[in-house]
């Protein structure tokens, strides 16, 4: 990414693409969500579990 492109993103003149956010997240070892929500609280990770047949009904 060129300096001009980066500068426009920083100044709010251009939006970062999902592909760029993905590359940055991988480079820094964080998630896209952490990049997007840098100043706010990051949502807590949830775990989905399979329910038994009785619980599903």
C-alpha distance matrix in Angstrom:
0.0 3.8 6.7 8.4 6.5 6.8 10.2 11.3 10.9 12.8 15.3 16.0 15.4 13.1 13.3 10.9 11.8 14.0 11.9 9.0 11.9 13.5 10.9 10.9 14.7 15.3 13.5 15.7 18.6 19.2 19.6 17.6 20.8 20.5 17.1 18.5 21.8 20.9 23.8 26.3 28.4 26.8 29.2 31.5 31.0 33.9 35.7 37.4 40.6 42.9 46.1 49.5 51.4 53.4 50.5 48.8 52.0
3.8 0.0 3.8 5.4 5.3 6.3 8.6 10.1 11.0 12.5 14.4 15.8 14.7 13.2 14.4 12.8 14.3 17.0 15.3 12.3 15.0 17.0 14.6 14.1 17.9 18.7 16.6 18.4 21.7 22.2 22.7 20.6 23.6 23.1 19.5 20.7 23.8 22.7 25.2 28.0 30.4 29.2 31.7 34.2 34.0 37.0 39.0 40.7 44.1 46.4 49.5 53.0 54.8 56.8 53.8 52.2 55.3
6.7 3.8 0.0 3.8 5.5 5.1 6.0 8.6 10.0 10.4 12.1 14.3 13.5 12.9 14.6 13.5 15.8 18.6 17.5 14.1 16.2 18.6 16.4 15.1 18.7 20.0 17.6 18.7 22.3 22.6 23.3 21.3 23.8 22.9 19.2 20.4 23.2 21.6 23.7 26.8 29.4 28.7 31.6 34.2 34.4 37.6 39.8 41.7 45.2 47.7 50.7 54.3 56.2 58.0 54.9 53.4 56.5
8.4 5.4 3.8 0.0 3.8 5.5 5.1 6.3 8.8 9.9 10.5 12.4 10.8 10.6 13.1 12.9 15.3 18.6 17.9 14.8 17.0 19.8 18.1 17.0 20.6 22.2 20.3 21.3 24.7 24.6 24.8 22.3 24.6 24.1 20.3 20.8 23.7 22.6 24.3 27.3 30.2 29.6 32.3 35.2 35.5 38.5 40.8 42.6 46.1 48.6 51.5 55.1 56.8 58.6 55.4 53.7 56.7
6.5 5.3 5.5 3.8 0.0 3.8 5.5 5.3 6.5 8.8 10.1 10.9 9.4 8.0 9.8 9.3 11.5 14.8 14.3 11.3 13.6 16.5 15.1 14.3 17.8 19.5 18.1 19.3 22.4 22.0 21.8 19.1 21.5 21.4 17.6 17.9 21.1 20.4 22.5 25.2 27.9 27.0 29.4 32.3 32.5 35.4 37.6 39.2 42.7 45.1 48.0 51.5 53.2 55.0 51.9 50.1 53.1
6.8 6.3 5.1 5.5 3.8 0.0 3.8 5.5 5.2 6.3 8.7 10.0 10.0 8.8 9.9 8.8 11.7 14.5 14.1 10.6 12.1 15.2 13.7 12.1 15.4 17.4 15.7 16.4 19.7 19.3 19.4 17.0 19.3 18.6 14.8 15.6 18.5 17.3 19.4 22.3 25.0 24.3 27.0 29.8 30.1 33.2 35.6 37.5 41.0 43.6 46.5 50.1 51.9 53.6 50.4 48.9 52.0
10.2 8.6 6.0 5.1 5.5 3.8 0.0 3.8 5.4 5.1 6.1 8.6 8.5 8.9 11.0 11.1 14.4 17.4 17.5 14.1 15.2 18.5 17.3 15.4 18.5 20.8 19.0 19.2 22.6 21.9 22.1 19.6 21.4 20.5 16.8 17.1 19.5 18.2 19.6 22.8 25.8 25.6 28.5 31.5 32.2 35.4 38.0 40.0 43.6 46.2 49.0 52.6 54.5 56.0 52.6 51.2 54.2
11.3 10.1 8.6 6.3 5.3 5.5 3.8 0.0 3.8 5.5 5.1 6.1 4.9 5.4 8.2 9.4 12.7 16.0 16.7 13.7 14.9 18.4 17.8 16.3 19.2 21.7 20.5 20.9 23.9 22.8 22.4 19.4 21.0 20.7 17.0 16.5 19.2 18.6 19.9 22.6 25.8 25.5 28.1 31.3 32.0 34.9 37.6 39.3 42.9 45.5 48.1 51.7 53.3 54.8 51.5 49.9 52.7
10.9 11.0 10.0 8.8 6.5 5.2 5.4 3.8 0.0 3.8 5.5 5.2 6.0 4.8 5.7 6.3 10.0 12.9 14.0 11.0 11.5 15.1 15.0 13.3 15.8 18.6 17.8 17.9 20.7 19.3 18.7 15.7 17.1 17.0 13.2 12.8 15.6 15.1 16.7 19.3 22.3 21.8 24.3 27.5 28.2 31.1 33.8 35.5 39.2 41.8 44.3 48.0 49.7 51.2 47.8 46.3 49.1
12.8 12.5 10.4 9.9 8.8 6.3 5.1 5.5 3.8 0.0 3.8 5.6 7.7 8.1 8.9 9.4 13.1 15.6 16.7 13.4 13.2 16.9 16.6 14.1 16.4 19.4 18.2 17.6 20.6 19.2 19.1 16.5 17.5 16.6 13.0 12.9 14.9 13.7 14.8 17.9 21.0 21.1 24.0 27.1 28.2 31.4 34.3 36.3 40.0 42.8 45.3 49.0 50.9 52.2 48.7 47.5 50.3
15.3 14.4 12.1 10.5 10.1 8.7 6.1 5.1 5.5 3.8 0.0 3.8 5.6 7.7 9.7 11.4 15.1 17.9 19.3 16.4 16.3 20.1 20.0 17.7 20.0 23.1 21.9 21.4 24.4 22.7 22.4 19.6 20.3 19.6 16.1 15.3 17.1 16.3 16.6 19.6 23.0 23.5 26.2 29.6 30.9 33.9 36.9 38.8 42.5 45.3 47.7 51.4 53.1 54.3 50.8 49.4 52.1
16.0 15.8 14.3 12.4 10.9 10.0 8.6 6.1 5.2 5.6 3.8 0.0 3.8 5.5 6.9 9.5 13.0 15.8 17.7 15.3 15.0 18.8 19.4 17.5 19.4 22.6 22.1 21.7 24.2 22.2 21.2 18.0 18.5 18.5 15.2 13.6 15.6 15.6 16.1 18.4 21.8 22.1 24.4 27.9 29.2 31.9 34.9 36.6 40.3 42.9 45.2 48.9 50.4 51.6 48.1 46.6 49.2
15.4 14.7 13.5 10.8 9.4 10.0 8.5 4.9 6.0 7.7 5.6 3.8 0.0 3.8 7.0 10.0 13.0 16.3 17.9 15.7 16.3 20.0 20.3 18.9 21.3 24.2 23.6 23.7 26.3 24.6 23.5 20.2 21.1 21.4 17.9 16.4 18.9 19.0 19.8 22.0 25.3 25.3 27.5 31.0 31.9 34.6 37.4 38.8 42.5 45.0 47.3 50.9 52.3 53.6 50.3 48.6 51.1
13.1 13.2 12.9 10.6 8.0 8.8 8.9 5.4 4.8 8.1 7.7 5.5 3.8 0.0 3.8 6.6 9.3 12.8 14.3 12.3 13.2 16.7 17.1 16.2 18.6 21.3 21.0 21.5 23.9 22.3 21.0 17.5 18.8 19.5 16.0 14.6 17.6 18.1 19.5 21.5 24.4 23.9 25.8 29.2 29.8 32.3 34.9 36.2 39.9 42.2 44.6 48.2 49.6 51.1 47.8 46.0 48.6
13.3 14.4 14.6 13.1 9.8 9.9 11.0 8.2 5.7 8.9 9.7 6.9 7.0 3.8 0.0 3.8 6.4 9.4 11.5 10.0 10.2 13.6 14.7 14.0 15.8 18.6 19.0 19.3 21.3 19.4 17.7 14.1 15.3 16.4 13.1 11.4 14.7 15.7 17.4 19.0 21.7 20.8 22.5 25.8 26.2 28.6 31.2 32.4 36.1 38.4 40.8 44.4 45.8 47.3 44.1 42.2 44.9
10.9 12.8 13.5 12.9 9.3 8.8 11.1 9.4 6.3 9.4 11.4 9.5 10.0 6.6 3.8 0.0 3.8 6.7 8.2 6.2 6.6 10.1 10.9 10.4 12.3 15.0 15.3 16.0 17.9 16.3 14.8 11.3 13.3 14.3 10.9 10.1 13.8 14.5 17.0 18.6 20.9 19.5 21.3 24.3 24.3 26.8 29.2 30.5 34.1 36.4 39.1 42.7 44.3 46.0 42.8 41.0 43.9
11.8 14.3 15.8 15.3 11.5 11.7 14.4 12.7 10.0 13.1 15.1 13.0 13.0 9.3 6.4 3.8 0.0 3.8 5.3 5.2 6.3 8.6 10.0 10.7 12.3 14.3 15.4 16.6 18.0 16.5 14.5 11.1 13.5 15.2 12.3 11.6 15.4 16.6 19.4 20.5 22.3 20.4 21.6 24.3 23.8 26.0 28.0 29.0 32.5 34.5 37.3 40.8 42.2 44.1 41.1 39.1 41.9
14.0 17.0 18.6 18.6 14.8 14.5 17.4 16.0 12.9 15.6 17.9 15.8 16.3 12.8 9.4 6.7 3.8 0.0 3.8 5.4 5.0 6.0 8.6 9.8 10.3 12.2 14.1 15.3 15.9 14.3 11.8 8.5 11.0 13.3 11.1 10.5 14.2 15.9 19.0 19.6 20.7 18.3 19.1 21.6 20.7 22.7 24.4 25.4 28.8 30.8 33.7 37.2 38.6 40.6 37.6 35.7 38.6
11.9 15.3 17.5 17.9 14.3 14.1 17.5 16.7 14.0 16.7 19.3 17.7 17.9 14.3 11.5 8.2 5.3 3.8 0.0 3.8 5.5 5.1 6.3 8.7 9.9 10.7 12.3 14.4 15.1 14.4 12.6 10.0 13.3 15.1 12.8 13.2 16.9 18.0 21.3 22.2 23.3 20.7 21.7 23.7 22.5 24.6 25.9 26.9 30.2 32.1 35.2 38.5 40.0 42.3 39.5 37.5 40.6
9.0 12.3 14.1 14.8 11.3 10.6 14.1 13.7 11.0 13.4 16.4 15.3 15.7 12.3 10.0 6.2 5.2 5.4 3.8 0.0 3.8 5.4 5.1 6.2 8.5 9.9 10.5 12.3 14.0 13.3 12.3 9.7 13.1 13.9 11.0 11.9 15.6 16.0 19.3 20.8 22.2 20.0 21.6 23.9 23.1 25.7 27.3 28.8 32.1 34.3 37.4 40.8 42.6 44.6 41.7 39.9 43.1
11.9 15.0 16.2 17.0 13.6 12.1 15.2 14.9 11.5 13.2 16.3 15.0 16.3 13.2 10.2 6.6 6.3 5.0 5.5 3.8 0.0 3.8 5.5 5.1 6.0 8.6 9.8 10.6 11.8 10.3 8.9 6.0 9.3 10.2 7.5 8.5 12.1 12.6 16.1 17.3 18.5 16.2 17.9 20.2 19.5 22.2 24.2 25.8 29.2 31.7 34.7 38.2 40.1 41.9 38.8 37.3 40.5
13.5 17.0 18.6 19.8 16.5 15.2 18.5 18.4 15.1 16.9 20.1 18.8 20.0 16.7 13.6 10.1 8.6 6.0 5.1 5.4 3.8 0.0 3.8 5.5 5.1 6.2 8.6 10.1 10.3 9.4 7.8 6.1 9.9 11.1 9.5 10.9 14.1 14.8 18.5 19.3 19.8 17.0 18.2 19.8 18.5 21.0 22.4 23.9 27.1 29.4 32.6 36.0 37.9 40.0 37.1 35.6 38.9
10.9 14.6 16.4 18.1 15.1 13.7 17.3 17.8 15.0 16.6 20.0 19.4 20.3 17.1 14.7 10.9 10.0 8.6 6.3 5.1 5.5 3.8 0.0 3.8 5.5 5.2 6.1 8.7 9.8 10.2 10.0 9.1 12.9 13.1 11.1 13.3 16.4 16.3 20.0 21.4 22.1 19.5 21.1 22.6 21.4 24.0 25.3 27.0 30.1 32.4 35.7 39.1 41.1 43.3 40.4 38.9 42.3
10.9 14.1 15.1 17.0 14.3 12.1 15.4 16.3 13.3 14.1 17.7 17.5 18.9 16.2 14.0 10.4 10.7 9.8 8.7 6.2 5.1 5.5 3.8 0.0 3.8 5.4 5.0 6.2 8.3 8.3 8.9 8.0 11.4 10.8 8.4 11.1 13.9 13.2 16.9 18.6 19.6 17.3 19.5 21.2 20.5 23.6 25.3 27.4 30.6 33.2 36.4 39.9 42.1 44.0 40.9 39.7 43.1
14.7 17.9 18.7 20.6 17.8 15.4 18.5 19.2 15.8 16.4 20.0 19.4 21.3 18.6 15.8 12.3 12.3 10.3 9.9 8.5 6.0 5.1 5.5 3.8 0.0 3.8 5.5 5.3 5.8 4.9 5.2 5.5 8.8 8.2 7.1 10.1 12.3 12.0 15.8 16.9 17.2 14.5 16.4 17.8 16.9 19.9 21.6 23.8 27.0 29.8 32.9 36.4 38.7 40.5 37.5 36.4 39.9
15.3 18.7 20.0 22.2 19.5 17.4 20.8 21.7 18.6 19.4 23.1 22.6 24.2 21.3 18.6 15.0 14.3 12.2 10.7 9.9 8.6 6.2 5.2 5.4 3.8 0.0 3.8 5.5 5.0 6.4 7.4 8.6 12.0 11.5 10.8 13.8 16.0 15.5 19.4 20.4 20.3 17.4 19.0 19.8 18.3 21.1 22.2 24.3 27.2 29.7 33.1 36.4 38.8 40.9 38.0 37.0 40.6
13.5 16.6 17.6 20.3 18.1 15.7 19.0 20.5 17.8 18.2 21.9 22.1 23.6 21.0 19.0 15.3 15.4 14.1 12.3 10.5 9.8 8.6 6.1 5.0 5.5 3.8 0.0 3.8 5.6 7.9 10.0 11.0 14.2 12.9 11.6 15.0 17.1 15.9 19.5 21.2 21.5 19.1 21.3 22.2 21.1 24.2 25.4 27.8 30.6 33.3 36.7 39.9 42.4 44.4 41.5 40.6 44.2
15.7 18.4 18.7 21.3 19.3 16.4 19.2 20.9 17.9 17.6 21.4 21.7 23.7 21.5 19.3 16.0 16.6 15.3 14.4 12.3 10.6 10.1 8.7 6.2 5.3 5.5 3.8 0.0 3.8 5.6 8.6 10.2 12.6 10.5 9.7 13.4 14.8 13.1 16.6 18.3 18.5 16.3 18.8 19.7 19.1 22.5 24.1 26.8 29.7 32.7 35.8 39.2 41.9 43.6 40.5 39.9 43.5
18.6 21.7 22.3 24.7 22.4 19.7 22.6 23.9 20.7 20.6 24.4 24.2 26.3 23.9 21.3 17.9 18.0 15.9 15.1 14.0 11.8 10.3 9.8 8.3 5.8 5.0 5.6 3.8 0.0 3.8 7.1 9.8 11.9 10.2 10.7 14.2 15.2 14.0 17.6 18.6 18.0 15.3 17.3 17.6 16.4 19.6 20.9 23.6 26.3 29.3 32.5 35.8 38.6 40.3 37.4 36.8 40.5
19.2 22.2 22.6 24.6 22.0 19.3 21.9 22.8 19.3 19.2 22.7 22.2 24.6 22.3 19.4 16.3 16.5 14.3 14.4 13.3 10.3 9.4 10.2 8.3 4.9 6.4 7.9 5.6 3.8 0.0 3.8 6.8 8.3 6.5 7.6 10.9 11.6 10.9 14.5 15.1 14.5 11.7 13.7 14.3 13.5 16.9 18.6 21.4 24.4 27.5 30.6 34.0 36.7 38.3 35.1 34.5 38.1
19.6 22.7 23.3 24.8 21.8 19.4 22.1 22.4 18.7 19.1 22.4 21.2 23.5 21.0 17.7 14.8 14.5 11.8 12.6 12.3 8.9 7.8 10.0 8.9 5.2 7.4 10.0 8.6 7.1 3.8 0.0 3.8 5.2 5.2 6.7 8.9 10.0 10.6 14.2 14.2 13.6 10.3 11.6 12.7 11.6 14.8 16.6 19.0 22.3 25.3 28.3 31.8 34.2 35.8 32.6 31.8 35.3
17.6 20.6 21.3 22.3 19.1 17.0 19.6 19.4 15.7 16.5 19.6 18.0 20.2 17.5 14.1 11.3 11.1 8.5 10.0 9.7 6.0 6.1 9.1 8.0 5.5 8.6 11.0 10.2 9.8 6.8 3.8 0.0 3.8 5.4 5.1 6.2 8.6 9.8 13.4 13.5 13.8 10.9 12.2 14.2 13.6 16.4 18.6 20.5 24.0 26.8 29.6 33.2 35.4 37.0 33.7 32.5 35.8
20.8 23.6 23.8 24.6 21.5 19.3 21.4 21.0 17.1 17.5 20.3 18.5 21.1 18.8 15.3 13.3 13.5 11.0 13.3 13.1 9.3 9.9 12.9 11.4 8.8 12.0 14.2 12.6 11.9 8.3 5.2 3.8 0.0 3.8 5.4 5.1 5.9 8.2 11.2 10.5 10.4 7.4 8.6 11.1 11.1 14.0 16.7 18.8 22.5 25.4 28.0 31.7 33.8 35.1 31.7 30.7 33.8
20.5 23.1 22.9 24.1 21.4 18.6 20.5 20.7 17.0 16.6 19.6 18.5 21.4 19.5 16.4 14.3 15.2 13.3 15.1 13.9 10.2 11.1 13.1 10.8 8.2 11.5 12.9 10.5 10.2 6.5 5.2 5.4 3.8 0.0 3.8 5.6 5.2 5.6 9.0 9.1 9.0 6.5 9.1 11.3 11.9 15.4 18.2 20.8 24.3 27.5 30.0 33.7 36.1 37.3 33.8 33.2 36.4
17.1 19.5 19.2 20.3 17.6 14.8 16.8 17.0 13.2 13.0 16.1 15.2 17.9 16.0 13.1 10.9 12.3 11.1 12.8 11.0 7.5 9.5 11.1 8.4 7.1 10.8 11.6 9.7 10.7 7.6 6.7 5.1 5.4 3.8 0.0 3.8 5.6 5.3 9.1 10.3 11.5 9.8 12.4 15.0 15.5 18.8 21.5 23.9 27.5 30.5 33.1 36.8 39.1 40.3 36.9 36.0 39.2
18.5 20.7 20.4 20.8 17.9 15.6 17.1 16.5 12.8 12.9 15.3 13.6 16.4 14.6 11.4 10.1 11.6 10.5 13.2 11.9 8.5 10.9 13.3 11.1 10.1 13.8 15.0 13.4 14.2 10.9 8.9 6.2 5.1 5.6 3.8 0.0 3.8 5.8 8.5 9.1 10.8 9.5 11.6 14.8 15.7 18.6 21.6 23.6 27.3 30.2 32.6 36.3 38.3 39.4 36.0 34.9 37.9
21.8 23.8 23.2 23.7 21.1 18.5 19.5 19.2 15.6 14.9 17.1 15.6 18.9 17.6 14.7 13.8 15.4 14.2 16.9 15.6 12.1 14.1 16.4 13.9 12.3 16.0 17.1 14.8 15.2 11.6 10.0 8.6 5.9 5.2 5.6 3.8 0.0 3.8 5.6 5.4 7.1 6.5 9.1 12.5 14.2 17.3 20.6 22.9 26.6 29.7 31.8 35.6 37.7 38.5 34.9 34.2 37.1
20.9 22.7 21.6 22.6 20.4 17.3 18.2 18.6 15.1 13.7 16.3 15.6 19.0 18.1 15.7 14.5 16.6 15.9 18.0 16.0 12.6 14.8 16.3 13.2 12.0 15.5 15.9 13.1 14.0 10.9 10.6 9.8 8.2 5.6 5.3 5.8 3.8 0.0 3.8 5.8 7.8 7.9 11.4 14.2 15.9 19.4 22.6 25.3 28.9 32.2 34.4 38.1 40.5 41.3 37.7 37.1 40.2
23.8 25.2 23.7 24.3 22.5 19.4 19.6 19.9 16.7 14.8 16.6 16.1 19.8 19.5 17.4 17.0 19.4 19.0 21.3 19.3 16.1 18.5 20.0 16.9 15.8 19.4 19.5 16.6 17.6 14.5 14.2 13.4 11.2 9.0 9.1 8.5 5.6 3.8 0.0 3.8 7.0 8.8 12.2 15.1 17.6 20.9 24.4 27.1 30.6 33.9 35.8 39.5 41.9 42.3 38.6 38.3 41.1
26.3 28.0 26.8 27.3 25.2 22.3 22.8 22.6 19.3 17.9 19.6 18.4 22.0 21.5 19.0 18.6 20.5 19.6 22.2 20.8 17.3 19.3 21.4 18.6 16.9 20.4 21.2 18.3 18.6 15.1 14.2 13.5 10.5 9.1 10.3 9.1 5.4 5.8 3.8 0.0 3.8 6.3 9.1 12.2 15.0 18.0 21.7 24.3 27.7 31.1 32.8 36.4 38.8 39.0 35.3 35.0 37.8
28.4 30.4 29.4 30.2 27.9 25.0 25.8 25.8 22.3 21.0 23.0 21.8 25.3 24.4 21.7 20.9 22.3 20.7 23.3 22.2 18.5 19.8 22.1 19.6 17.2 20.3 21.5 18.5 18.0 14.5 13.6 13.8 10.4 9.0 11.5 10.8 7.1 7.8 7.0 3.8 0.0 3.8 6.3 8.8 12.0 15.0 18.6 21.4 24.7 28.2 29.8 33.4 35.9 36.1 32.3 32.3 35.1
26.8 29.2 28.7 29.6 27.0 24.3 25.6 25.5 21.8 21.1 23.5 22.1 25.3 23.9 20.8 19.5 20.4 18.3 20.7 20.0 16.2 17.0 19.5 17.3 14.5 17.4 19.1 16.3 15.3 11.7 10.3 10.9 7.4 6.5 9.8 9.5 6.5 7.9 8.8 6.3 3.8 0.0 3.8 6.4 8.9 12.1 15.6 18.4 21.8 25.3 27.2 30.9 33.4 33.9 30.2 30.0 33.1
29.2 31.7 31.6 32.3 29.4 27.0 28.5 28.1 24.3 24.0 26.2 24.4 27.5 25.8 22.5 21.3 21.6 19.1 21.7 21.6 17.9 18.2 21.1 19.5 16.4 19.0 21.3 18.8 17.3 13.7 11.6 12.2 8.6 9.1 12.4 11.6 9.1 11.4 12.2 9.1 6.3 3.8 0.0 3.8 6.4 8.9 12.7 15.2 18.6 22.0 23.7 27.4 29.8 30.2 26.5 26.3 29.3
31.5 34.2 34.2 35.2 32.3 29.8 31.5 31.3 27.5 27.1 29.6 27.9 31.0 29.2 25.8 24.3 24.3 21.6 23.7 23.9 20.2 19.8 22.6 21.2 17.8 19.8 22.2 19.7 17.6 14.3 12.7 14.2 11.1 11.3 15.0 14.8 12.5 14.2 15.1 12.2 8.8 6.4 3.8 0.0 3.8 6.3 9.9 12.9 16.0 19.6 21.3 24.9 27.6 28.0 24.4 24.5 27.7
31.0 34.0 34.4 35.5 32.5 30.1 32.2 32.0 28.2 28.2 30.9 29.2 31.9 29.8 26.2 24.3 23.8 20.7 22.5 23.1 19.5 18.5 21.4 20.5 16.9 18.3 21.1 19.1 16.4 13.5 11.6 13.6 11.1 11.9 15.5 15.7 14.2 15.9 17.6 15.0 12.0 8.9 6.4 3.8 0.0 3.8 6.9 10.0 13.2 16.8 18.9 22.5 25.3 26.1 22.7 22.6 26.0
33.9 37.0 37.6 38.5 35.4 33.2 35.4 34.9 31.1 31.4 33.9 31.9 34.6 32.3 28.6 26.8 26.0 22.7 24.6 25.7 22.2 21.0 24.0 23.6 19.9 21.1 24.2 22.5 19.6 16.9 14.8 16.4 14.0 15.4 18.8 18.6 17.3 19.4 20.9 18.0 15.0 12.1 8.9 6.3 3.8 0.0 3.8 6.6 9.8 13.3 15.2 18.9 21.6 22.3 18.9 18.9 22.3
35.7 39.0 39.8 40.8 37.6 35.6 38.0 37.6 33.8 34.3 36.9 34.9 37.4 34.9 31.2 29.2 28.0 24.4 25.9 27.3 24.2 22.4 25.3 25.3 21.6 22.2 25.4 24.1 20.9 18.6 16.6 18.6 16.7 18.2 21.5 21.6 20.6 22.6 24.4 21.7 18.6 15.6 12.7 9.9 6.9 3.8 0.0 3.8 6.4 10.1 12.4 15.9 18.8 19.9 16.7 16.8 20.5
37.4 40.7 41.7 42.6 39.2 37.5 40.0 39.3 35.5 36.3 38.8 36.6 38.8 36.2 32.4 30.5 29.0 25.4 26.9 28.8 25.8 23.9 27.0 27.4 23.8 24.3 27.8 26.8 23.6 21.4 19.0 20.5 18.8 20.8 23.9 23.6 22.9 25.3 27.1 24.3 21.4 18.4 15.2 12.9 10.0 6.6 3.8 0.0 3.8 6.9 9.3 12.9 15.5 16.9 13.8 13.4 17.1
40.6 44.1 45.2 46.1 42.7 41.0 43.6 42.9 39.2 40.0 42.5 40.3 42.5 39.9 36.1 34.1 32.5 28.8 30.2 32.1 29.2 27.1 30.1 30.6 27.0 27.2 30.6 29.7 26.3 24.4 22.3 24.0 22.5 24.3 27.5 27.3 26.6 28.9 30.6 27.7 24.7 21.8 18.6 16.0 13.2 9.8 6.4 3.8 0.0 3.8 6.3 9.6 12.6 14.1 11.4 11.6 15.3
42.9 46.4 47.7 48.6 45.1 43.6 46.2 45.5 41.8 42.8 45.3 42.9 45.0 42.2 38.4 36.4 34.5 30.8 32.1 34.3 31.7 29.4 32.4 33.2 29.8 29.7 33.3 32.7 29.3 27.5 25.3 26.8 25.4 27.5 30.5 30.2 29.7 32.2 33.9 31.1 28.2 25.3 22.0 19.6 16.8 13.3 10.1 6.9 3.8 0.0 3.8 6.7 9.3 11.5 9.5 9.1 12.9
46.1 49.5 50.7 51.5 48.0 46.5 49.0 48.1 44.3 45.3 47.7 45.2 47.3 44.6 40.8 39.1 37.3 33.7 35.2 37.4 34.7 32.6 35.7 36.4 32.9 33.1 36.7 35.8 32.5 30.6 28.3 29.6 28.0 30.0 33.1 32.6 31.8 34.4 35.8 32.8 29.8 27.2 23.7 21.3 18.9 15.2 12.4 9.3 6.3 3.8 0.0 3.7 6.5 7.9 5.8 6.1 9.7
49.5 53.0 54.3 55.1 51.5 50.1 52.6 51.7 48.0 49.0 51.4 48.9 50.9 48.2 44.4 42.7 40.8 37.2 38.5 40.8 38.2 36.0 39.1 39.9 36.4 36.4 39.9 39.2 35.8 34.0 31.8 33.2 31.7 33.7 36.8 36.3 35.6 38.1 39.5 36.4 33.4 30.9 27.4 24.9 22.5 18.9 15.9 12.9 9.6 6.7 3.7 0.0 3.8 5.5 5.3 6.4 9.0
51.4 54.8 56.2 56.8 53.2 51.9 54.5 53.3 49.7 50.9 53.1 50.4 52.3 49.6 45.8 44.3 42.2 38.6 40.0 42.6 40.1 37.9 41.1 42.1 38.7 38.8 42.4 41.9 38.6 36.7 34.2 35.4 33.8 36.1 39.1 38.3 37.7 40.5 41.9 38.8 35.9 33.4 29.8 27.6 25.3 21.6 18.8 15.5 12.6 9.3 6.5 3.8 0.0 3.8 5.5 5.2 6.6
53.4 56.8 58.0 58.6 55.0 53.6 56.0 54.8 51.2 52.2 54.3 51.6 53.6 51.1 47.3 46.0 44.1 40.6 42.3 44.6 41.9 40.0 43.3 44.0 40.5 40.9 44.4 43.6 40.3 38.3 35.8 37.0 35.1 37.3 40.3 39.4 38.5 41.3 42.3 39.0 36.1 33.9 30.2 28.0 26.1 22.3 19.9 16.9 14.1 11.5 7.9 5.5 3.8 0.0 3.8 5.5 5.5
50.5 53.8 54.9 55.4 51.9 50.4 52.6 51.5 47.8 48.7 50.8 48.1 50.3 47.8 44.1 42.8 41.1 37.6 39.5 41.7 38.8 37.1 40.4 40.9 37.5 38.0 41.5 40.5 37.4 35.1 32.6 33.7 31.7 33.8 36.9 36.0 34.9 37.7 38.6 35.3 32.3 30.2 26.5 24.4 22.7 18.9 16.7 13.8 11.4 9.5 5.8 5.3 5.5 3.8 0.0 3.8 5.5
48.8 52.2 53.4 53.7 50.1 48.9 51.2 49.9 46.3 47.5 49.4 46.6 48.6 46.0 42.2 41.0 39.1 35.7 37.5 39.9 37.3 35.6 38.9 39.7 36.4 37.0 40.6 39.9 36.8 34.5 31.8 32.5 30.7 33.2 36.0 34.9 34.2 37.1 38.3 35.0 32.3 30.0 26.3 24.5 22.6 18.9 16.8 13.4 11.6 9.1 6.1 6.4 5.2 5.5 3.8 0.0 3.8
52.0 55.3 56.5 56.7 53.1 52.0 54.2 52.7 49.1 50.3 52.1 49.2 51.1 48.6 44.9 43.9 41.9 38.6 40.6 43.1 40.5 38.9 42.3 43.1 39.9 40.6 44.2 43.5 40.5 38.1 35.3 35.8 33.8 36.4 39.2 37.9 37.1 40.2 41.1 37.8 35.1 33.1 29.3 27.7 26.0 22.3 20.5 17.1 15.3 12.9 9.7 9.0 6.6 5.5 5.5 3.8 0.0
